Amino acid sequence: MQLIIRDLIYRSPLYKQKIKGNPQITYNSDKNLFYIINGSNQLTVLNPITQKSYSIDNIKGKLASEKNNQITYDPYNHRLISYSLDQKSISVFSSENNSWSGTFTNGMDPAYIHHTVAISPKDTSLITFGGYGYYLYKNTLFKVNLNTHRWDSLQIKEISPRFSAVSTIINNTLYIFGGKGSKNGRQEEVSHNLYDLYAINLATFGVKKIWEIKSNIEEETELLLRGNMIYNPTDSCFYAINVSKSQGYLVRISLNRPEIKRCSTNIGDMSAGYLFCNLYYSPDSSKLYTIFNREIRNSDPEVSIYSIDFPPIALKDTIQKTPSKNKLWVGVIIFLIFLSGYGLYKFSRRKKDKKPVSIEIKEKETAPQEEIKKTFDRSKSSISLLGGFNVKDKEGGDITNQFTPILKSLLLIILLYSVKTKQGISSNKLDSILWEDKDEKSARNNRNVSIRKLRVLLEKVGDIQVVFENNFWKITFGNEVFCDYVAAIQFIQDTSFDDFTKEATLYQLLELLVFGPLLPNTQADWIDNFKSDYSDITLDLLHSLLQKKEFEDKEDIQLLIADTIFLHDIFNEEALRVKCSILYKKDKRSIAKSTYDNFCKQYKSLLGTDYKISFSTIVTSKTTS
């Protein structure tokens, strides 16, 4: 059996099309849709999962600009925004009227080509930095209030003028990395590729230089990124696309130290007279999407879209490993840890080829009865909450993107309360969570409309019903519909603790728990208690099993349990002690040390303090406490 750790290869494009005119592209992560705008009167909507698209023609109104890809999606107000840095104007698209709010399109050659743009979650302001135009590199920062249309701009003197920088916003801090420019911003001066990381406080506009690399990056003679960055808090790293030498590949940039690593193979030849590129993240599918708009001489512009699993791992940190015949579940757990983005250790062997990295697991030929089979199937008619939100229909099609934010929240609230209280949730409480800004009548109308839409969607999944009974809303499942969270809770509640010491029962439990924590990418105040309760239940059970006498001499099972604990608590010290001490005892000392070092690095990065217990203390401690 062969398992793929993470797809490090950008394969054939999901979409590739020549488009007349000046196409501009942006992405809606709420619905997993791309928007390709070609002039003010045409808009193409593309679903990257189904690869189906449709067009909206005869749109009224005007874009703010038709050049330099000055288009973005506002995820906080759910709308398309066209902007012109030169004219300091914006135009908002109305999906109800199929019209742009602008009345004038700027036709000037832009002065801020290849600027970087992000939208602040603090006040939904549009923030841009840098760019090039009229023989000048820029270090201008624009802040645009998308509600009042107020424009503010200032020069960031602490950062040298540049274009092709990449950026992202975390809380109220703008992070800017790299680019190409000159000291005084003039093209006639010698320009340089830059490898420096800055943080700008968007409340005070104070600037802090975090680090800089002045020499070349590893084997690369040149690094030129483009578009924006995606931040992964798990490894405290940014991800961006390098387009130097027209190659196109993903790189990982450390927040805390001057380190840049390559994370994918080349996409292919990206040579063009003008190349726009950007990077987007889909939380529902756990993928990065890379878009390219290539303007090739004597040809129409070509738009292409690629995807890759996220978070990836650096190519240099990958290996090919063949466990022994009784290590099947260890391999599965390690694979799924990488799949969840919690890889806490590097492996000792390395492989640099461009083939998918894999783990080969040899199954026992003489004893097929020992082969461990999956008990729980999320491939169709399923609602997955563990490790992330995902919904599959009866045929196995992914319909997650059909759940709008309100329908997703409605489903989750009723489902979680149905498990917690059995009777479900009352209308008043439901309304107070989802429609607290509405009066009673409006809330009721919104609820009724949303319930109808939800029921239509759930029919595609199978026998799952939204029931109103005794003034409470709840969800009931038929036998053919699977929900991992419901199955995990029921399995834990219905199984006696002593039964978990039986290996077959334990493997069933771990198969459920290895899916991951409850809804890690869904953030809402009302959901925090559910997450905490599930974490407490699973960790308490796993800790108790780790200390069972039946497993004292079964180190492989102890490793399985420790790795599963790490999926739910990356700073769990007991799991660290068990894992490091067993690996050290098995003469896998470099892996044990690497596990410990990565634990300490993330501990310091996220908690702001050093981990106090030494490696020697860890590996000489007992495996259970």
C-alpha positions as CSV (number, residue, x, y, z in Angstrom):
1,M,0.0,0.0,0.0
2,Q,1.4,3.4,-0.9
3,L,0.6,6.6,0.9
4,I,1.4,10.1,-0.4
5,I,2.5,12.5,2.4
6,R,1.9,15.8,0.7
7,D,1.6,16.7,-3.0
8,L,4.7,18.8,-3.5
9,I,4.1,18.9,-7.3
10,Y,2.2,21.6,-9.2
11,R,0.4,19.3,-11.7
12,S,-1.5,20.3,-14.9
13,P,-3.4,23.5,-14.5
14,L,-7.0,23.4,-13.2
15,Y,-7.8,26.1,-15.7
16,K,-6.0,27.5,-18.7
17,Q,-7.5,29.8,-21.2
18,K,-6.5,32.6,-23.6
19,I,-8.6,35.7,-23.0
20,K,-8.9,38.8,-25.2
21,G,-8.4,42.2,-23.6
22,N,-7.0,42.8,-20.1
23,P,-8.2,40.1,-17.8
24,Q,-8.0,40.6,-14.0
25,I,-8.4,37.8,-11.5
26,T,-9.2,37.4,-7.8
27,Y,-10.5,34.7,-5.5
28,N,-13.4,34.3,-3.0
29,S,-12.3,31.9,-0.3
30,D,-15.8,31.9,1.3
31,K,-17.3,30.1,-1.7
32,N,-14.1,28.7,-3.3
33,L,-14.7,30.7,-6.5
34,F,-12.4,32.6,-8.9
35,Y,-13.5,35.8,-10.6
36,I,-12.0,36.6,-14.0
37,I,-13.0,40.2,-15.0
38,N,-12.5,41.2,-18.6
39,G,-13.4,44.8,-19.0
40,S,-16.3,46.5,-17.2
41,N,-19.1,44.5,-18.8
42,Q,-18.0,40.8,-18.4
43,L,-17.3,38.6,-15.4
44,T,-16.5,34.9,-15.4
45,V,-17.0,32.8,-12.3
46,L,-14.9,29.6,-12.0
47,N,-15.2,26.7,-9.5
48,P,-11.7,25.2,-9.2
49,I,-13.1,21.9,-7.8
50,T,-15.6,21.1,-10.5
51,Q,-13.7,23.2,-13.1
52,K,-17.0,24.5,-14.3
53,S,-17.6,28.2,-15.0
54,Y,-20.2,30.6,-16.1
55,S,-20.2,34.2,-17.4
56,I,-22.1,37.3,-16.5
57,D,-22.4,39.7,-19.5
58,N,-23.8,43.1,-20.1
59,I,-22.7,44.4,-16.7
60,K,-23.5,48.0,-16.0
61,G,-21.2,50.6,-14.5
62,K,-17.4,50.9,-14.7
63,L,-14.4,49.4,-13.2
64,A,-12.0,51.8,-11.4
65,S,-9.2,50.4,-13.5
66,E,-8.8,47.8,-16.2
67,K,-5.0,47.5,-15.9
68,N,-2.4,46.1,-13.4
69,N,-4.9,43.7,-11.8
70,Q,-6.3,46.3,-9.5
71,I,-9.1,43.9,-8.4
72,T,-9.6,42.1,-5.1
73,Y,-12.3,40.3,-3.1
74,D,-13.4,41.7,0.3
75,P,-14.0,38.6,2.5
76,Y,-15.4,40.6,5.4
77,N,-18.2,42.3,3.4
78,H,-18.4,39.6,0.7
79,R,-18.0,41.8,-2.4
80,L,-15.7,42.4,-5.4
81,I,-13.7,45.6,-5.3
82,S,-12.0,47.4,-8.3
83,Y,-9.6,50.1,-7.3
84,S,-7.3,52.6,-9.0
85,L,-4.2,53.7,-7.1
86,D,-3.5,56.4,-9.6
87,Q,-7.0,58.0,-9.5
88,K,-7.6,57.0,-5.8
89,S,-11.0,55.6,-6.7
90,I,-12.9,52.4,-6.1
91,S,-15.8,50.6,-7.7
92,V,-17.9,47.9,-6.0
93,F,-19.7,45.1,-7.8
94,S,-23.3,44.4,-6.9
95,S,-24.3,40.8,-7.5
96,E,-28.0,41.7,-7.1
97,N,-27.9,44.3,-10.0
98,N,-25.0,42.9,-11.9
99,S,-23.4,46.3,-11.9
100,W,-20.3,48.2,-10.8
101,S,-20.8,51.3,-8.7
102,G,-18.1,53.3,-10.6
103,T,-18.9,55.7,-13.5
104,F,-15.4,56.2,-14.8
105,T,-12.6,53.8,-15.8
106,N,-9.0,54.9,-15.4
107,G,-7.2,54.3,-18.7
108,M,-3.8,55.6,-17.7
109,D,-0.7,53.5,-17.6
110,P,-0.4,52.6,-13.9
111,A,2.3,54.0,-11.7
112,Y,2.2,51.1,-9.2
113,I,2.7,48.0,-11.3
114,H,3.3,44.8,-9.2
115,H,2.3,46.4,-5.9
116,T,1.2,44.0,-3.2
117,V,-2.3,44.2,-1.6
118,A,-4.1,42.9,1.5
119,I,-7.3,43.6,3.4
120,S,-7.2,44.3,7.1
121,P,-9.4,42.1,9.3
122,K,-9.4,45.0,11.9
123,D,-11.3,47.6,9.9
124,T,-11.6,46.0,6.4
125,S,-9.3,48.6,5.0
126,L,-7.5,47.8,1.7
127,I,-3.7,48.1,2.2
128,T,-1.2,48.3,-0.7
129,F,2.5,48.8,-0.8
130,G,5.2,49.5,-3.4
131,G,5.0,49.1,-7.2
132,Y,6.8,50.4,-10.2
133,G,5.9,53.0,-12.9
134,Y,7.2,55.9,-14.9
135,Y,10.8,54.8,-14.2
136,L,10.4,54.8,-10.5
137,Y,10.2,52.2,-7.7
138,K,7.8,53.0,-4.9
139,N,7.7,52.7,-1.1
140,T,4.2,54.2,-0.8
141,L,1.6,52.6,1.4
142,F,-2.1,53.3,0.5
143,K,-4.8,52.7,3.1
144,V,-8.4,52.7,1.7
145,N,-11.5,52.6,3.9
146,L,-13.8,50.4,1.7
147,N,-16.9,51.7,3.5
148,T,-16.2,55.5,3.5
149,H,-13.9,55.4,0.4
150,R,-11.4,57.5,2.3
151,W,-7.8,57.3,0.9
152,D,-4.7,57.8,3.0
153,S,-1.1,57.4,1.7
154,L,2.3,57.7,3.2
155,Q,5.9,56.9,2.3
156,I,7.4,54.2,4.4
157,K,11.0,55.6,4.5
158,E,12.3,52.7,6.6
159,I,11.7,50.4,3.6
160,S,13.5,51.0,0.4
161,P,11.5,51.6,-2.8
162,R,10.6,48.4,-4.6
163,F,8.1,46.4,-6.7
164,S,7.1,42.7,-6.5
165,A,7.1,42.6,-2.7
166,V,4.7,40.2,-1.1
167,S,2.6,40.9,2.0
168,T,-0.1,39.6,4.4
169,I,-1.9,41.0,7.4
170,I,-2.0,39.2,10.8
171,N,-4.2,40.9,13.3
172,N,-3.3,44.5,12.8
173,T,0.2,44.0,11.5
174,L,1.2,44.2,7.9
175,Y,4.2,41.9,7.0
176,I,6.2,42.8,3.8
177,F,8.9,40.6,2.3
178,G,11.3,41.1,-0.5
179,G,10.9,42.6,-3.9
180,K,13.2,44.4,-6.3
181,G,14.3,48.0,-6.3
182,S,17.0,50.6,-5.7
183,K,18.0,52.7,-2.7
184,N,16.5,56.0,-4.0
185,G,13.8,54.5,-6.2
186,R,15.2,55.5,-9.6
187,Q,15.4,53.0,-12.4
188,E,18.7,54.3,-13.7
189,E,20.3,53.2,-10.4
190,V,21.5,49.7,-9.9
191,S,18.5,47.6,-8.8
192,H,18.7,44.6,-6.5
193,N,16.6,41.7,-5.5
194,L,15.8,42.1,-1.8
195,Y,15.4,39.4,0.9
196,D,14.2,41.3,3.9
197,L,11.1,41.0,6.2
198,Y,9.3,44.0,7.8
199,A,6.4,44.4,10.1
200,I,4.2,47.6,10.1
201,N,1.8,48.3,12.9
202,L,-1.3,49.5,11.0
203,A,-2.5,51.4,14.1
204,T,0.6,53.5,14.6
205,F,2.4,52.8,11.3
206,G,5.6,52.0,13.2
207,V,8.0,49.9,11.2
208,K,10.2,47.1,12.5
209,K,12.8,45.2,10.5
210,I,12.6,41.6,11.5
211,W,15.5,40.2,9.5
212,E,17.5,40.4,6.2
213,I,19.5,38.1,4.1
214,K,22.1,39.9,2.0
215,S,23.6,36.9,0.2
216,N,22.0,34.5,-2.3
217,I,19.4,32.0,-1.1
218,E,20.7,28.4,-1.0
219,E,21.2,27.2,-4.6
220,E,19.1,30.0,-6.1
221,T,20.9,32.8,-7.7
222,E,17.8,35.0,-7.7
223,L,14.5,35.1,-5.8
224,L,11.7,37.3,-7.0
225,L,8.3,36.8,-5.4
226,R,5.0,38.2,-6.5
227,G,1.4,38.8,-5.2
228,N,0.9,38.1,-1.6
229,M,1.9,35.7,1.2
230,I,-0.1,33.1,3.1
231,Y,0.7,32.7,6.8
232,N,0.6,29.3,8.5
233,P,0.6,29.8,12.4
234,T,1.5,26.1,12.9
235,D,5.1,26.5,11.6
236,S,5.2,30.3,11.9
237,C,6.1,30.6,8.2
238,F,4.8,32.5,5.2
239,Y,4.3,31.0,1.8
240,A,4.7,32.8,-1.5
241,I,5.4,32.2,-5.2
242,N,8.8,32.7,-6.8
243,V,8.8,33.8,-10.4
244,S,12.5,34.5,-11.0
245,K,13.8,33.1,-14.3
246,S,10.2,32.5,-15.3
247,Q,10.1,29.3,-13.3
248,G,7.2,29.5,-10.8
249,Y,7.5,27.5,-7.6
250,L,6.4,27.8,-3.9
251,V,8.8,29.0,-1.2
252,R,8.5,29.0,2.6
253,I,9.7,32.1,4.5
254,S,10.3,31.9,8.3
255,L,8.8,34.6,10.4
256,N,11.3,34.3,13.3
257,R,14.7,33.7,11.5
258,P,16.4,34.5,8.2
259,E,15.4,31.3,6.4
260,I,13.8,30.6,3.0
261,K,13.1,27.1,1.7
262,R,11.7,25.8,-1.6
263,C,8.5,23.8,-1.2
264,S,7.5,22.6,-4.6
265,T,8.7,21.6,-8.1
266,N,8.6,24.1,-10.9
267,I,5.2,24.9,-12.4
268,G,6.7,25.3,-15.8
269,D,7.8,28.0,-18.2
270,M,6.2,31.3,-17.0
271,S,8.1,33.6,-19.4
272,A,6.0,36.6,-20.5
273,G,6.2,40.3,-21.4
274,Y,4.0,40.9,-18.3
275,L,3.3,38.3,-15.6
276,F,0.8,38.8,-12.9
277,C,0.8,36.1,-10.2
278,N,-1.0,35.7,-6.9
279,L,-1.5,33.0,-4.2
280,Y,-4.7,32.1,-2.4
281,Y,-5.7,29.7,0.4
282,S,-8.8,27.6,0.5
283,P,-9.5,26.6,4.2
284,D,-12.2,24.1,3.2
285,S,-10.1,22.1,0.8
286,S,-6.7,22.8,2.5
287,K,-5.2,23.8,-0.7
288,L,-3.2,26.7,-2.1
289,Y,-4.2,28.1,-5.5
290,T,-1.7,29.9,-7.7
291,I,-3.0,32.1,-10.5
292,F,-1.0,33.4,-13.5
293,N,-1.9,36.0,-16.0
294,R,0.7,36.0,-18.8
295,E,0.8,38.6,-21.5
296,I,2.8,37.0,-24.4
297,R,3.9,39.1,-27.4
298,N,1.6,38.7,-30.5
299,S,-0.9,36.6,-28.5
300,D,-3.9,37.0,-26.2
301,P,-3.2,37.0,-22.5
302,E,-3.2,33.5,-21.0
303,V,-4.8,32.8,-17.5
304,S,-3.9,29.6,-15.7
305,I,-4.7,28.3,-12.2
306,Y,-2.8,25.6,-10.3
307,S,-3.3,24.0,-6.9
308,I,-1.1,22.3,-4.2
309,D,-1.8,20.8,-0.8
310,F,-1.3,23.1,2.2
311,P,0.7,23.2,4.3
312,P,3.4,21.7,2.2
313,I,6.8,20.6,3.5
314,A,10.2,21.8,2.2
315,L,11.5,19.5,-0.5
316,K,14.7,19.0,1.5
317,D,12.8,17.8,4.5
318,T,11.1,14.9,2.7
319,I,12.0,11.2,2.8
320,Q,11.0,7.8,1.6
321,K,10.7,5.4,4.5
322,T,9.7,1.7,4.6
323,P,8.4,0.6,8.0
324,S,8.5,-3.0,9.0
325,K,5.4,-5.2,8.7
326,N,4.1,-4.5,12.2
327,K,4.4,-0.7,11.8
328,L,1.4,-0.1,9.6
329,W,-0.4,2.1,12.0
330,V,2.7,4.1,12.9
331,G,3.0,4.9,9.2
332,V,-0.6,5.9,8.9
333,I,-0.4,8.1,11.9
334,I,2.7,9.8,10.6
335,F,1.1,10.4,7.3
336,L,-2.0,11.9,8.8
337,I,0.1,14.1,11.1
338,F,1.7,15.6,8.0
339,L,-1.8,15.9,6.4
340,S,-3.0,17.9,9.4
341,G,-0.1,20.3,9.3
342,Y,1.3,19.3,12.7
343,G,4.5,17.6,11.6
344,L,6.6,17.9,14.7
345,Y,9.8,16.3,13.5
346,K,12.0,15.9,10.5
347,F,13.2,12.6,9.2
348,S,16.8,11.8,8.8
349,R,16.9,10.7,5.2
350,R,16.3,13.2,2.4
351,K,15.2,13.0,-1.2
352,K,15.3,15.9,-3.7
353,D,13.8,14.4,-6.9
354,K,10.6,15.7,-8.4
355,K,8.5,12.7,-7.9
356,P,5.7,12.6,-5.3
357,V,7.2,11.8,-1.9
358,S,5.7,8.6,-0.5
359,I,5.8,6.1,2.3
360,E,5.7,2.5,1.2
361,I,4.1,0.1,3.7
362,K,4.7,-3.6,3.2
363,E,1.7,-5.6,4.2
364,K,2.2,-9.0,5.8
365,E,1.9,-11.7,3.0
366,T,1.5,-14.7,5.2
367,A,-1.1,-13.3,7.6
368,P,-3.7,-11.3,5.7
369,Q,-6.0,-11.5,8.7
370,E,-3.7,-9.0,10.5
371,E,-4.3,-6.3,7.9
372,I,-6.0,-3.4,9.5
373,K,-9.0,-2.2,7.6
374,K,-10.7,1.2,7.8
375,T,-14.0,1.1,9.8
376,F,-15.2,4.7,9.1
377,D,-15.8,6.0,5.6
378,R,-15.8,9.8,4.8
379,S,-15.7,9.3,1.0
380,K,-19.4,9.9,0.4
381,S,-22.6,10.8,2.2
382,S,-20.6,12.4,4.9
383,I,-20.3,15.5,7.0
384,S,-16.8,15.9,8.3
385,L,-16.0,18.3,11.2
386,L,-12.8,16.7,12.5
387,G,-9.7,18.3,10.9
388,G,-11.9,20.7,9.0
389,F,-15.4,21.2,7.5
390,N,-16.2,19.1,4.5
391,V,-19.4,17.7,3.0
392,K,-19.7,14.9,0.4
393,D,-22.8,14.0,-1.5
394,K,-24.2,10.5,-2.2
395,E,-21.8,10.0,-5.2
396,G,-18.8,11.3,-3.3
397,G,-18.8,14.7,-4.9
398,D,-17.4,17.5,-2.7
399,I,-20.3,20.0,-2.1
400,T,-18.6,22.0,0.7
401,N,-18.4,25.1,-1.4
402,Q,-22.2,25.1,-1.8
403,F,-22.6,26.0,1.9
404,T,-22.6,29.7,2.2
405,P,-21.2,31.1,5.5
406,I,-24.7,31.4,7.0
407,L,-25.7,27.8,5.9
408,K,-22.5,26.4,7.2
409,S,-23.0,28.1,10.6
410,L,-26.6,27.0,10.7
411,L,-25.7,23.4,10.1
412,L,-22.9,23.4,12.6
413,I,-24.9,25.1,15.4
414,I,-27.9,22.7,15.1
415,L,-25.6,19.6,14.6
416,L,-23.4,20.4,17.6
417,Y,-26.3,21.2,19.9
418,S,-28.0,18.0,18.8
419,V,-25.1,16.0,20.0
420,K,-24.6,18.0,23.2
421,T,-28.2,18.1,24.5
422,K,-30.1,15.5,22.3
423,Q,-33.0,17.9,22.1
424,G,-31.1,20.4,20.0
425,I,-31.3,24.2,20.1
426,S,-34.3,26.5,20.6
427,S,-35.3,29.0,18.0
428,N,-34.6,32.0,20.3
429,K,-31.1,30.8,21.0
430,L,-30.5,30.0,17.3
431,D,-31.7,33.5,16.3
432,S,-29.5,35.2,19.0
433,I,-26.4,33.5,17.6
434,L,-27.0,34.0,13.9
435,W,-29.3,37.0,13.6
436,E,-28.7,39.1,16.7
437,D,-28.9,42.3,14.7
438,K,-32.4,41.5,13.5
439,D,-35.7,42.1,15.1
440,E,-37.8,39.1,16.0
441,K,-39.8,39.0,12.7
442,S,-36.8,39.5,10.5
443,A,-34.8,36.9,12.4
444,R,-37.7,34.4,12.0
445,N,-37.9,35.1,8.3
446,N,-34.2,34.7,7.8
447,R,-34.2,31.5,9.8
448,N,-37.1,30.0,7.8
449,V,-35.5,30.8,4.5
450,S,-32.1,29.5,5.6
451,I,-33.6,26.3,7.0
452,R,-35.3,25.6,3.7
453,K,-32.0,26.1,1.8
454,L,-30.1,23.9,4.2
455,R,-32.7,21.1,3.8
456,V,-32.3,21.2,0.0
457,L,-28.5,20.9,0.3
458,L,-28.7,18.1,2.9
459,E,-30.9,16.0,0.5
460,K,-27.8,15.7,-1.7
461,V,-25.9,14.1,1.2
462,G,-28.5,11.4,2.0
463,D,-30.9,10.6,4.9
464,I,-30.2,13.5,7.2
465,Q,-33.1,15.6,8.5
466,V,-33.4,19.0,10.1
467,V,-36.2,18.4,12.6
468,F,-38.3,20.9,14.6
469,E,-39.7,19.2,17.6
470,N,-41.0,20.6,21.0
471,N,-39.8,24.1,20.0
472,F,-36.2,22.8,19.4
473,W,-34.2,22.3,16.2
474,K,-32.1,19.2,15.8
475,I,-30.5,17.0,13.2
476,T,-31.1,13.3,12.8
477,F,-28.9,10.9,10.7
478,G,-29.9,7.9,8.8
479,N,-27.7,4.8,8.7
480,E,-26.0,5.6,5.4
481,V,-24.9,9.1,6.4
482,F,-21.6,9.4,8.3
483,C,-20.5,12.3,10.6
484,D,-17.0,11.8,12.1
485,Y,-17.7,14.0,15.1
486,V,-21.0,12.2,16.0
487,A,-19.3,8.8,15.5
488,A,-16.4,9.8,17.7
489,I,-18.6,11.1,20.6
490,Q,-20.9,8.0,20.4
491,F,-17.9,5.6,20.2
492,I,-16.3,7.1,23.3
493,Q,-19.6,7.2,25.2
494,D,-20.7,3.7,24.3
495,T,-17.4,1.9,24.9
496,S,-16.2,1.0,28.3
497,F,-12.7,2.0,29.3
498,D,-11.6,-1.6,29.7
499,D,-12.6,-2.3,26.1
500,F,-10.2,0.3,24.8
501,T,-7.4,-2.0,26.0
502,K,-8.3,-4.4,23.3
503,E,-6.2,-3.5,20.2
504,A,-9.0,-3.8,17.7
505,T,-11.1,-1.3,19.7
506,L,-8.2,1.0,20.3
507,Y,-7.4,1.1,16.5
508,Q,-11.0,2.1,15.8
509,L,-10.8,4.9,18.4
510,L,-7.5,6.1,16.9
511,E,-8.9,6.0,13.4
512,L,-11.5,8.5,14.5
513,L,-9.3,10.7,16.6
514,V,-6.6,10.9,14.0
515,F,-9.0,12.8,11.8
516,G,-7.9,15.8,13.9
517,P,-9.4,18.4,16.2
518,L,-12.9,19.8,15.9
519,L,-13.3,22.4,13.2
520,P,-9.8,23.9,13.5
521,N,-10.3,26.4,10.7
522,T,-13.8,27.7,11.9
523,Q,-13.7,30.7,14.2
524,A,-16.7,31.8,16.2
525,D,-17.3,32.7,19.8
526,W,-20.2,30.2,20.2
527,I,-18.0,27.3,19.0
528,D,-15.2,27.6,21.4
529,N,-16.8,25.6,24.2
530,F,-17.5,22.7,21.8
531,K,-13.9,22.7,20.7
532,S,-12.7,22.7,24.3
533,D,-15.0,20.0,25.4
534,Y,-14.0,17.7,22.5
535,S,-10.3,18.3,23.2
536,D,-10.8,17.6,26.9
537,I,-12.6,14.3,26.2
538,T,-10.1,13.0,23.7
539,L,-7.0,14.1,25.6
540,D,-8.2,12.7,28.9
541,L,-9.0,9.4,27.3
542,L,-5.7,9.2,25.5
543,H,-3.7,10.1,28.6
544,S,-5.5,7.4,30.5
545,L,-4.8,4.8,27.8
546,L,-1.1,5.8,27.7
547,Q,-0.8,4.8,31.4
548,K,-2.6,1.4,31.1
549,K,-0.5,-1.5,32.2
550,E,-1.7,-3.5,29.2
551,F,0.4,-1.2,26.9
552,E,3.5,-0.9,29.1
553,D,5.5,-3.3,26.9
554,K,3.9,-2.3,23.6
555,E,6.0,0.7,22.5
556,D,4.4,0.8,19.0
557,I,1.0,1.4,20.6
558,Q,2.4,4.0,22.9
559,L,3.9,5.8,19.9
560,L,0.5,5.7,18.2
561,I,-1.2,7.2,21.2
562,A,1.5,9.9,21.6
563,D,1.2,10.9,18.0
564,T,-2.5,11.1,18.2
565,I,-2.2,13.3,21.3
566,F,0.0,15.7,19.4
567,L,-2.7,16.1,16.8
568,H,-5.0,17.5,19.5
569,D,-2.3,19.3,21.6
570,I,0.9,20.2,19.9
571,F,2.5,21.2,23.3
572,N,1.7,18.1,25.2
573,E,4.7,17.3,27.4
574,E,3.6,13.7,28.2
575,A,3.4,12.9,24.5
576,L,6.8,14.4,24.0
577,R,8.4,12.4,26.8
578,V,6.8,9.1,25.5
579,K,7.8,9.7,21.9
580,C,11.4,10.9,22.5
581,S,12.2,8.3,25.1
582,I,10.9,5.4,23.0
583,L,12.7,6.7,19.9
584,Y,15.9,7.2,21.8
585,K,15.6,3.7,23.3
586,K,15.2,2.3,19.8
587,D,18.5,3.9,18.8
588,K,16.6,6.5,16.6
589,R,18.4,9.3,18.5
590,S,18.6,11.8,15.6
591,I,14.8,11.5,15.1
592,A,14.2,11.9,18.9
593,K,16.4,15.0,19.0
594,S,14.7,16.4,15.9
595,T,11.3,15.8,17.5
596,Y,12.5,17.6,20.7
597,D,14.1,20.5,18.8
598,N,10.9,21.2,16.7
599,F,8.8,21.0,19.8
600,C,11.0,23.6,21.5
601,K,11.0,25.9,18.4
602,Q,7.3,26.0,18.2
603,Y,7.0,26.3,21.9
604,K,9.2,29.4,21.8
605,S,7.5,30.8,18.7
606,L,3.9,30.6,20.0
607,L,4.3,31.0,23.7
608,G,7.2,33.4,23.7
609,T,9.3,31.5,26.3
610,D,11.9,28.8,26.2
611,Y,10.9,25.2,27.0
612,K,12.7,24.5,30.3
613,I,13.1,20.7,30.3
614,S,16.3,19.4,28.7
615,F,16.5,16.7,26.0
616,S,18.5,14.5,28.4
617,T,15.8,14.7,31.0
618,I,13.1,13.9,28.5
619,V,14.8,10.8,27.1
620,T,15.7,9.4,30.5
621,S,12.2,9.8,32.0
622,K,9.7,7.1,32.2
623,T,7.3,6.7,29.3
624,T,4.3,7.0,31.5
625,S,3.6,9.0,34.6
